[in-house]
Amino acid sequence: MTSGKMVLAAALMALGLSLAAGAVSAQGLSAPPPGTDPKQFGGPNQTEMWRSVRQGEAGLTTQGNRQAGVLIQADGEGWRNSRNGPVSEYGVWALGGIVGVLALFFVLRGRIRIDGPRTGRTVERFGAVERGAHWLTAGSFIVLALTGLNLLYGRQWLLPLLGPETFAAMAGWGKLAHNFVGFAFMAGVLAILLLWVRHNLPDRTDLPWLLRAGGLFSKGVHPPARKFNAGQKLIFWATVIGGVALSYTGVQLMFPFRFAGLADLQFYQLIHAGTALALVVVIVAHIYIGSLGMEGAFDAMGSGQVEEEWAREHHSLWLAEVKGEIPPRRPRTHGHGPAPAE
């Protein structure tokens, strides 16, 4: 090819590129194609578009996927501020508060002991199926609580201590555990609901028990209670209602955009986190009373057998029903003989 032809070819190529660039500029920056929403492009409507976005309209890009093509999801800023603000901050205060309250209670009240003399006899409190349902729910909840708290607070508290590599690996495995163990928690909540709902319906013993705070602050006085006292009923319904809320919102978050849009998912995440934090506070108190806080309480979910005197002091109506005795009418006071019968 002669030099003249090469120069002519180069000139034609430059002209073609210039015309193409001009066409793209005219289409993409000056005016949108016919029939296209102007807010998807720049040009004369650019100022109006960004004003609309800041007022709450998301706007769309040329991305075909409507979820991925959102230009700016302005509500996301509100979600982030709520998650990292009130939800996280109140959660820290709630968790620290319950630990402080329980520590103070232990210092002032001490461990709740069995007041009367031990009989050496035991009575079955919970069977194997009931204990299995309890530990399935409890064990899965502990895993979910630890991994969930890591998702909420780990970047602030653990990342600086562990470093990026260790924290990333732990958070990744924790997220997988959180997703899969969630199904075990759902099964546990359903199991305890079916097993114990009839024992946790309100009855006339609940109000007197609550008015005396279950005898927690008065040594030797134990309000009558059936298989579950009013405090245990509150924990039961908190676990069931909270568990249903966590299960519903958790499934939504595990399968994003299958059932809800982005704005709904952000709302579900706040509900999920807030409910989880509240339930952690309740369960921490439950763990304390069921272990360190009350003598003989752990046996109920350990071996399933409890000392008869413990059962008589804390669940006198239930023990009377099991043994075929006449139930007590008033709170049993250690050192003053048995309460009068009905």
C-alpha positions in Angstrom: 0.0 0.0 0.0 1.4 3.4 -1.0 1.9 6.1 1.5 -0.9 8.2 0.0 -3.4 5.3 0.5 -2.3 4.8 4.1 -2.8 8.5 4.9 -6.3 8.4 3.3 -7.2 5.2 5.3 -6.1 6.8 8.5 -8.0 9.9 7.8 -11.2 8.0 7.1 -10.8 5.9 10.3 -10.3 9.1 12.4 -13.4 10.6 10.8 -15.5 7.4 11.6 -14.3 7.4 15.3 -15.1 11.1 15.6 -18.6 10.6 14.2 -19.3 7.6 16.5 -18.1 9.5 19.5 -20.4 12.3 18.6 -23.3 10.0 18.2 -22.7 8.4 21.7 -22.3 11.9 23.2 -25.5 13.1 21.6 -27.4 10.0 22.7 -25.9 9.3 26.2 -25.3 12.8 27.5 -27.5 15.2 25.6 -30.8 13.4 25.1 -32.1 9.9 25.8 -33.4 7.7 23.1 -37.1 8.1 22.1 -39.5 6.3 24.6 -36.9 6.1 27.4 -37.3 7.5 30.9 -35.1 10.6 31.0 -34.2 9.9 34.6 -32.2 6.9 33.4 -29.7 9.2 31.6 -27.9 12.6 31.9 -28.5 15.5 29.6 -30.9 18.3 30.2 -32.8 16.3 32.9 -29.7 15.5 34.9 -30.4 18.1 37.6 -34.0 17.1 37.9 -33.0 13.4 38.0 -30.6 13.9 41.0 -33.1 16.1 42.8 -35.7 13.4 42.5 -33.2 10.8 43.7 -32.4 12.8 46.8 -36.2 13.2 47.4 -36.6 9.4 47.6 -37.0 8.3 44.0 -34.5 5.5 43.3 -34.0 6.1 39.6 -32.8 3.4 37.2 -29.7 2.7 35.2 -29.5 0.9 31.9 -28.9 -2.4 33.8 -31.6 -4.9 32.8 -32.1 -6.3 36.3 -34.4 -3.8 38.1 -33.0 -4.8 41.5 -29.4 -4.3 40.4 -30.2 -1.3 38.2 -31.3 1.0 41.1 -29.3 4.1 40.8 -29.5 5.2 44.4 -31.6 3.6 47.1 -32.0 6.6 49.4 -33.8 4.6 52.1 -30.6 2.6 52.5 -29.0 5.5 54.4 -31.8 5.5 56.9 -31.5 1.8 57.3 -27.8 2.0 57.9 -28.2 4.8 60.4 -30.8 2.8 62.3 -28.8 -0.4 62.3 -25.5 1.3 63.3 -27.3 3.8 65.6 -30.3 3.0 67.9 -30.4 -0.8 67.2 -26.7 -1.4 67.9 -26.5 1.2 70.7 -29.6 0.1 72.6 -28.5 -3.5 72.1 -25.2 -2.8 73.9 -27.0 -1.1 76.8 -29.5 -3.9 77.1 -26.8 -6.7 77.1 -24.6 -4.8 79.5 -27.6 -3.9 81.7 -28.9 -7.5 82.1 -25.4 -8.7 83.0 -25.1 -5.9 85.6 -28.6 -6.6 87.0 -27.9 -10.3 87.4 -24.5 -9.7 89.0 -26.1 -7.2 91.5 -28.9 -9.7 92.2 -26.4 -12.4 92.9 -24.4 -10.2 95.3 -27.5 -9.1 97.2 -29.7 -12.2 97.1 -27.1 -15.0 96.6 -28.0 -18.3 95.2 -31.6 -19.4 95.8 -31.2 -22.5 98.0 -33.6 -25.3 98.8 -35.1 -24.1 102.1 -36.5 -27.3 103.5 -34.7 -30.6 104.3 -33.9 -32.8 101.4 -36.0 -35.9 101.2 -33.6 -38.0 99.1 -36.5 -38.7 96.7 -36.8 -37.4 93.2 -39.6 -36.8 90.8 -39.5 -36.7 87.0 -39.8 -33.1 85.9 -39.2 -33.5 82.1 -38.9 -36.6 79.9 -36.3 -37.3 77.3 -38.4 -35.8 74.4 -39.0 -32.6 76.3 -35.4 -32.3 77.3 -34.4 -33.0 73.7 -36.7 -30.2 72.4 -35.3 -27.8 75.0 -31.7 -28.5 74.2 -32.3 -28.3 70.4 -33.8 -24.9 70.9 -31.3 -23.7 73.4 -28.2 -25.0 71.7 -29.2 -23.6 68.3 -30.1 -20.3 69.8 -26.7 -20.0 71.5 -25.0 -20.6 68.1 -27.3 -18.1 66.4 -26.8 -15.5 69.2 -23.0 -15.7 69.0 -22.8 -15.6 65.2 -25.5 -12.9 65.0 -23.7 -10.7 67.6 -20.6 -11.1 65.5 -22.4 -9.9 62.4 -23.7 -6.9 64.3 -20.7 -5.9 66.4 -17.7 -8.0 65.2 -16.3 -5.3 62.9 -16.1 -2.9 65.8 -14.9 -5.2 68.6 -13.2 -8.3 67.1 -11.7 -7.1 63.8 -9.1 -4.9 65.6 -8.2 -7.8 67.9 -8.1 -10.7 65.4 -6.9 -8.9 62.3 -8.6 -9.0 58.9 -7.7 -12.6 57.8 -8.8 -14.3 61.0 -11.9 -12.2 61.4 -12.9 -12.7 57.7 -12.6 -16.5 58.1 -14.5 -16.5 61.3 -17.2 -14.3 60.0 -17.6 -16.3 56.8 -18.0 -19.6 58.7 -20.2 -17.9 61.3 -22.5 -16.7 58.5 -22.9 -20.2 57.1 -23.5 -21.6 60.6 -26.1 -18.8 61.2 -28.0 -19.7 58.1 -28.1 -23.5 58.5 -28.5 -23.7 62.3 -31.5 -21.3 61.9 -33.5 -24.3 60.6 -32.7 -26.3 63.8 -33.9 -23.4 65.8 -37.2 -23.3 63.9 -37.7 -27.0 64.5 -37.0 -26.5 68.2 -39.4 -23.7 68.6 -42.1 -25.7 66.9 -41.4 -28.7 69.2 -41.6 -26.8 72.5 -44.7 -25.1 71.3 -46.5 -28.4 70.6 -45.2 -30.0 73.8 -45.8 -27.2 76.3 -48.4 -24.8 75.0 -51.1 -26.3 77.2 -49.0 -25.8 80.3 -48.2 -22.2 79.5 -51.7 -20.8 79.2 -52.6 -18.1 81.8 -54.3 -19.3 84.9 -55.3 -17.9 88.4 -51.9 -18.7 89.9 -50.0 -16.3 87.7 -51.0 -13.0 89.2 -50.2 -14.0 92.8 -46.9 -15.4 91.6 -46.0 -12.2 89.8 -47.1 -10.0 92.8 -44.7 -11.9 95.0 -42.0 -12.0 92.2 -42.0 -15.7 92.6 -40.4 -15.4 96.0 -37.1 -14.4 94.5 -36.7 -11.5 97.0 -38.2 -13.2 100.1 -36.4 -16.2 101.4 -38.6 -19.1 102.5 -41.8 -17.9 100.7 -42.7 -19.8 97.5 -46.0 -18.9 95.7 -47.9 -22.0 94.4 -47.3 -22.9 90.8 -48.2 -25.6 88.4 -45.7 -27.2 85.9 -44.7 -23.7 84.7 -44.8 -20.6 86.9 -45.7 -17.2 85.6 -42.0 -16.3 85.0 -41.4 -19.4 83.0 -44.6 -18.7 81.0 -43.3 -15.3 80.1 -40.0 -16.8 78.9 -41.9 -19.5 76.9 -44.1 -17.0 75.1 -41.1 -14.6 74.5 -39.3 -17.6 72.9 -42.2 -18.7 70.8 -43.3 -15.2 69.6 -39.7 -14.0 69.2 -38.7 -17.3 67.5 -41.5 -16.9 65.0 -40.5 -13.3 64.2 -36.8 -14.4 63.9 -37.8 -17.3 61.7 -39.9 -15.3 59.3 -37.5 -12.4 58.9 -34.6 -14.8 58.8 -36.0 -16.7 55.8 -36.7 -13.5 54.0 -33.0 -12.4 54.5 -31.6 -15.8 53.5 -33.5 -15.7 50.2 -33.4 -12.0 49.2 -35.8 -10.8 46.6 -37.6 -14.1 46.5 -40.5 -12.8 48.6 -39.8 -9.1 49.2 -38.1 -6.1 47.7 -35.1 -4.2 49.0 -37.0 -1.7 51.2 -38.9 -4.6 52.9 -35.6 -6.5 53.4 -34.1 -3.6 55.2 -37.1 -3.4 57.4 -37.0 -7.1 58.1 -33.3 -6.8 59.0 -34.0 -4.2 61.7 -36.8 -6.3 63.1 -34.6 -9.4 63.0 -31.7 -7.6 64.9 -34.0 -5.9 67.4 -35.9 -9.1 68.2 -32.8 -11.1 68.5 -31.2 -8.7 71.0 -34.3 -8.6 73.1 -34.5 -12.4 73.1 -30.8 -12.7 74.1 -31.5 -10.5 77.1 -34.4 -12.8 78.1 -32.4 -16.0 77.6 -29.4 -14.7 79.5 -31.7 -14.2 82.6 -33.2 -17.6 82.0 -29.8 -19.3 81.8 -28.8 -17.6 85.1 -31.9 -18.7 87.0 -31.6 -22.2 85.5 -28.0 -22.7 86.5 -26.1 -20.5 89.0 -29.1 -18.6 90.3 -31.2 -21.4 91.7 -30.1 -24.6 93.4 -31.6 -27.7 91.9 -33.0 -26.0 88.8 -30.5 -27.4 86.3 -31.5 -30.9 87.2 -34.8 -30.4 85.5 -33.2 -30.2 82.1 -30.1 -32.2 83.0 -31.2 -35.6 84.3 -34.9 -34.7 84.2 -35.2 -35.7 87.9 -35.6 -33.0 90.6 -35.4 -33.2 94.4 -38.9 -33.6 95.8 -38.4 -30.8 98.2 -37.3 -28.4 95.4 -40.5 -29.4 93.4 -42.6 -28.8 96.5 -41.2 -25.3 97.1 -41.2 -24.0 93.5 -44.0 -26.0 91.8 -46.2 -27.2 94.7 -49.4 -27.5 92.6 -47.7 -29.6 90.0 -46.1 -31.9 92.5 -49.4 -32.4 94.3 -51.0 -33.3 90.9 -48.2 -35.8 90.1 -48.3 -37.4 93.6 -52.1 -37.3 93.9 -51.9 -35.0 97.0 -54.3 -32.3 98.0 -52.8 -29.1 96.5 -51.7 -26.2 98.8 -53.8 -23.1 98.9 -51.3 -20.4 100.1 -47.6 -19.9 99.6 -45.5 -22.5 101.4 -43.4 -20.9 104.1 -40.4 -22.9 105.3 -40.3 -23.2 109.1 -44.0 -22.8 109.6 -45.3 -26.1 108.4 -47.2 -26.9 105.2 -49.7 -24.5 103.8 -53.4 -25.3 104.5 -55.0 -27.5 101.9 -57.9 -26.4 99.7 
